């Protein structure tokens, strides 16, 4: 999941996105190519990775869309960050 999230987030200028990418680099994770990147101000980002739509969003955005099927992962404890990620086949 870190590879997918960091691959999309590297196109964002948000500080949280930068933290995800830096953590992936620290873990020596190679990033995938992303097509059709879109940043949605106040909500998240999305892009196509390996022919799948990947959306990374805020918890608030997910609450507004109850039919979404997202998973989440935590960055290291010291960052106290939750990243919500949805991969659409």
SVG drawing of the C-alpha trace seen along z (x, -y; Angstrom):
<svg xmlns="http://www.w3.org/2000/svg" viewBox="-23 -23 39 28">
<polyline fill="none" stroke="black" stroke-width="0.4" points="0.0,0.0 2.8,-2.4 4.1,-2.0 0.7,-2.9 0.1,-5.8 3.5,-7.3 3.3,-6.9 0.2,-9.0 1.2,-11.4 4.5,-12.4 2.5,-14.5 0.9,-16.5 2.3,-19.6 0.5,-18.9 2.8,-18.5 1.2,-15.2 1.8,-13.9 5.4,-14.9 5.6,-13.0 4.2,-9.8 6.8,-10.1 9.7,-10.7 8.7,-7.7 8.5,-5.5 12.0,-6.8 13.3,-6.0 11.9,-2.5 13.5,-2.3 10.2,-1.6 10.3,-2.0 7.4,-4.1 5.1,-3.3 4.2,-5.4 1.0,-7.4 -1.3,-8.5 -4.1,-11.1 -3.2,-12.6 -5.8,-14.9 -5.6,-16.9 -9.0,-17.6 -8.5,-20.6 -9.6,-19.8 -10.4,-16.2 -7.5,-14.3 -5.7,-13.1 -6.2,-10.4 -4.4,-8.8 -4.2,-5.7 -1.6,-3.1 -1.3,0.2 -4.7,-0.4 -6.4,-0.9 -7.9,-4.2 -6.3,-5.0 -7.8,-7.6 -6.3,-9.0 -8.6,-11.1 -9.5,-12.6 -11.7,-10.9 -14.2,-13.8 -14.5,-13.0 -15.1,-9.4 -17.8,-10.2 -19.6,-12.2 -19.5,-9.1 -20.7,-6.1 -20.6,-3.7 -16.8,-4.1 -14.7,-1.1 -11.5,-2.5 -8.8,-1.0 -6.3,-2.9 -2.8,-2.6 -0.8,-4.4 2.5,-6.1 5.0,-5.7 3.6,-6.5 5.5,-9.7 3.7,-11.2 0.2,-10.2 -1.1,-10.2 -3.9,-8.0 -4.0,-7.8 -7.2,-6.5 -6.7,-4.7 -9.2,-3.3 -8.1,-1.1 -10.8,-0.7 -10.4,2.3"/>
</svg>
